[in-house]
Each structure stands twice: as C-alpha cells, then as structure tokens.
C-alpha cells in the first residue's frame, strides 16, 4: 500500500507545508570561525539570519534503513568581506547516504569536501 505524503511543497511560497514541518534559523552568531575575514564578520549583527532550514521531522533516526529525509535551505544574499554568505554544511553518519540538491531560485555554488573534522 502506498501512503500519501503528509508534506507538500508550495512552489509559490518556496516552502514545505504539512505535518511535522520544523524550521531552524542560523544567525551570524552561529557561524563564528566560518569566514576568513574575522574583522568583517565582527561587524555583522549577531542576530542577522544568514539562512533558514525547513524540514519534516518524520521520527526516523539518521541513517535508518529506507529513511527518506528532505528539506529546503533558504540561503539569503549577503557577504562577509569578500565571501558570500554560506551554510555550515553537514556530515552524514553513514558515508554512502545519497542527497539531492536543487536550486529553486537565484544562483549559487555547491562545494563538497571530505570531512576533515568539525569547526
């Protein structure tokens, strides 16, 4: 039996809607050490929202067999010195976990690196 999803994508508002949607705002104060120009970083309002992540809390633990996780990251425009705003990124507990990225609006760059430790 196929179960209908409890979540829908609203393409007009660029957001997820439905059961279990959570949102997390990442502010400038959360990104200490991520930008090369520390003087420019210190000039940012620490409460400035750099990006927001919305996702469905489907009750599955990361790495659960057959689990499907999805979300939307809203990265806002801006710079710190000569660097554009960025996201922290993340590491999967299971290395062979797949992931899709789609640009819904604007321009951006996706950079993937090996895990060399956490900041």
C-alpha positions in Angstrom: 0.0 0.0 0.0 1.3 3.4 -0.9 0.8 6.1 1.7 0.1 9.7 0.7 2.7 12.1 1.9 1.9 14.4 4.8 4.1 17.1 3.3 3.6 19.2 0.2 5.9 21.7 -1.5 4.4 25.2 -2.0 6.1 26.5 -5.1 4.6 29.9 -4.8 5.9 30.5 -1.3 9.0 28.2 -1.8 8.3 26.3 1.4 7.2 23.0 2.8 3.7 22.6 4.2 2.1 19.8 6.2 2.6 17.6 9.2 5.9 17.7 11.2 7.5 20.7 9.4 10.2 22.3 11.5 12.2 25.4 10.8 15.6 26.4 12.1 17.2 29.8 11.6 21.0 30.1 11.5 22.2 33.5 12.6 25.5 35.2 12.1 26.5 34.4 15.8 26.2 30.7 14.8 28.8 30.9 12.1 31.9 32.1 14.2 35.0 30.7 12.5 33.5 30.0 9.1 34.6 33.2 7.4 38.2 34.2 6.6 37.8 37.9 7.3 37.2 38.0 11.1 37.0 41.8 11.1 34.2 41.8 8.6 32.4 39.0 10.5 32.6 41.0 13.7 30.7 43.9 12.0 27.7 41.7 11.3 24.7 42.0 13.5 24.9 38.7 15.5 21.1 38.2 15.2 21.1 38.6 11.4 19.6 35.5 9.8 22.1 34.1 7.3 20.0 31.0 6.3 16.9 29.1 7.3 16.4 25.3 7.1 12.9 23.8 7.0 12.4 20.0 7.1 10.0 17.3 8.0 10.6 15.6 11.4 9.4 12.2 10.3 10.5 10.5 13.5 13.3 8.4 11.8 16.8 8.4 13.2 19.6 9.5 10.8 20.9 6.5 8.8 17.7 4.5 9.3 17.4 1.9 6.5 14.9 3.1 3.9 14.6 6.5 5.5 13.9 9.5 3.3 14.8 12.9 4.6 14.2 16.2 2.8 14.2 19.8 3.4 14.7 23.3 2.0 17.5 25.7 2.8 16.9 29.3 2.2 20.3 31.0 1.9 19.9 34.8 2.0 22.1 37.1 -0.1 25.0 38.8 1.6 28.7 39.0 2.0 31.3 38.9 4.8 34.3 40.8 3.5 34.8 39.2 0.0 33.0 35.9 0.8 29.3 35.3 0.1 27.0 34.0 2.9 27.3 30.2 3.3 25.8 27.3 5.1 27.7 25.2 7.7 27.1 22.0 5.8 26.9 18.7 7.5 28.3 15.2 7.6 26.2 12.0 7.3 26.7 9.3 9.9 26.6 6.8 7.0 29.0 7.9 4.3 27.0 6.3 1.4 23.9 8.3 2.1 22.6 10.0 -1.0 21.4 13.5 -1.3 19.8 15.7 -3.9 20.3 19.5 -4.4 18.0 21.7 -6.5 18.4 25.4 -6.9 14.8 26.8 -6.7 15.7 30.5 -7.3 18.7 32.6 -7.8 22.3 31.5 -8.3 24.6 29.5 -6.1 27.6 27.2 -5.7 27.6 23.8 -4.1 31.0 22.8 -2.8 31.5 19.3 -1.4 34.7 18.3 0.5 35.9 15.4 2.5 35.2 15.5 6.2 38.3 16.9 7.8 36.9 17.5 11.3 34.4 19.9 12.6 34.8 23.6 13.3 
